[in-house]
Amino acid sequence: KGVWRTVFLERNDDEFYQLPKNEVEKAIYSPIKSMQNPVQLLFATFSLLCGFLAFNPASTFSTIRNADNLAARNADNLA
């Protein structure tokens, strides 16, 4: 075992991370698709971030009494 395997408590050996070896593994294997357009990746990441930052503060619209100040501070800490 290497140092990083010990630090991160990795239990699987190197064979676990290799490509499929037999027919059963090949039948259920789904390769990871590489990104073809980095601009689309950046736009998608930006869209997800905007959605996250808009949804979380918006879910505090039903606050009562003085809880709106707390919600505003939390929304400010997210940005």
Phi, psi and omega per residue, in radians:
K1 nan 2.457 3.102
G2 -1.519 3.009 -3.123
V3 -1.106 -0.770 -3.093
W4 -1.166 -0.588 3.083
R5 -1.129 -0.615 3.112
T6 -1.277 -0.729 -3.111
V7 -1.119 -0.774 -3.073
F8 -1.648 0.168 3.092
L9 0.927 0.780 -3.123
E10 -1.361 2.176 -3.076
R11 -1.696 -0.404 -3.059
N12 -1.475 2.564 3.080
D13 -1.518 3.118 -3.072
D14 -1.101 -0.502 -3.108
E15 -1.126 -0.490 3.138
F16 -1.084 -0.565 -3.040
Y17 -1.662 0.084 -3.123
Q18 -1.492 2.996 3.093
L19 -1.178 2.864 -3.126
P20 -1.082 2.522 -3.071
K21 -1.868 -0.668 -3.110
N22 -1.979 3.131 -3.040
E23 -1.173 -0.602 3.129
V24 -1.146 -0.770 3.110
E25 -1.142 -0.677 3.134
K26 -1.158 -0.541 -3.123
A27 -1.205 -0.574 -3.093
I28 -1.810 0.012 -3.091
Y29 -1.310 2.351 3.069
S30 -2.217 1.940 -3.088
P31 -1.214 2.644 3.096
I32 -1.355 2.271 -3.130
K33 -1.439 2.344 3.099
S34 -1.439 2.697 -3.125
M35 -1.388 2.243 -3.113
Q36 -1.582 -0.539 -3.056
N37 -2.271 1.897 -3.111
P38 -1.151 -0.428 3.110
V39 -1.171 -0.702 3.093
Q40 -1.120 -0.660 3.108
L41 -1.097 -0.795 3.121
L42 -1.127 -0.718 3.126
F43 -1.130 -0.724 3.126
A44 -1.145 -0.722 3.116
T45 -1.122 -0.736 3.110
F46 -1.118 -0.714 3.122
S47 -1.116 -0.753 3.103
L48 -1.111 -0.701 3.122
L49 -1.129 -0.771 3.113
C50 -1.107 -0.724 3.112
G51 -1.097 -0.721 3.128
F52 -1.119 -0.818 -3.108
L53 -1.240 -0.408 3.094
A54 -1.491 -0.635 -3.065
F55 -1.269 -0.774 -3.060
N56 -1.105 -0.842 3.078
P57 -1.189 -0.551 -3.126
A58 -1.201 -0.395 3.136
S59 -1.356 0.025 3.116
T60 -1.816 0.259 -3.114
F61 -1.147 -0.375 -3.086
S62 -1.672 0.421 3.138
T63 -1.243 2.692 -3.107
I64 -2.131 2.774 3.117
R65 0.905 -2.161 -3.067
N66 -1.633 0.162 -3.094
A67 -1.212 -0.286 3.133
D68 -1.143 -0.576 3.090
N69 -1.147 -0.713 3.097
L70 -1.129 -0.722 3.121
A71 -1.131 -0.672 3.122
A72 -1.146 -0.708 3.096
R73 -1.119 -0.706 3.130
N74 -1.154 -0.714 3.118
A75 -1.141 -0.648 3.118
D76 -1.170 -0.613 3.126
N77 -1.234 -0.418 3.120
L78 -1.224 -0.647 -3.050
A79 -1.352 nan nan
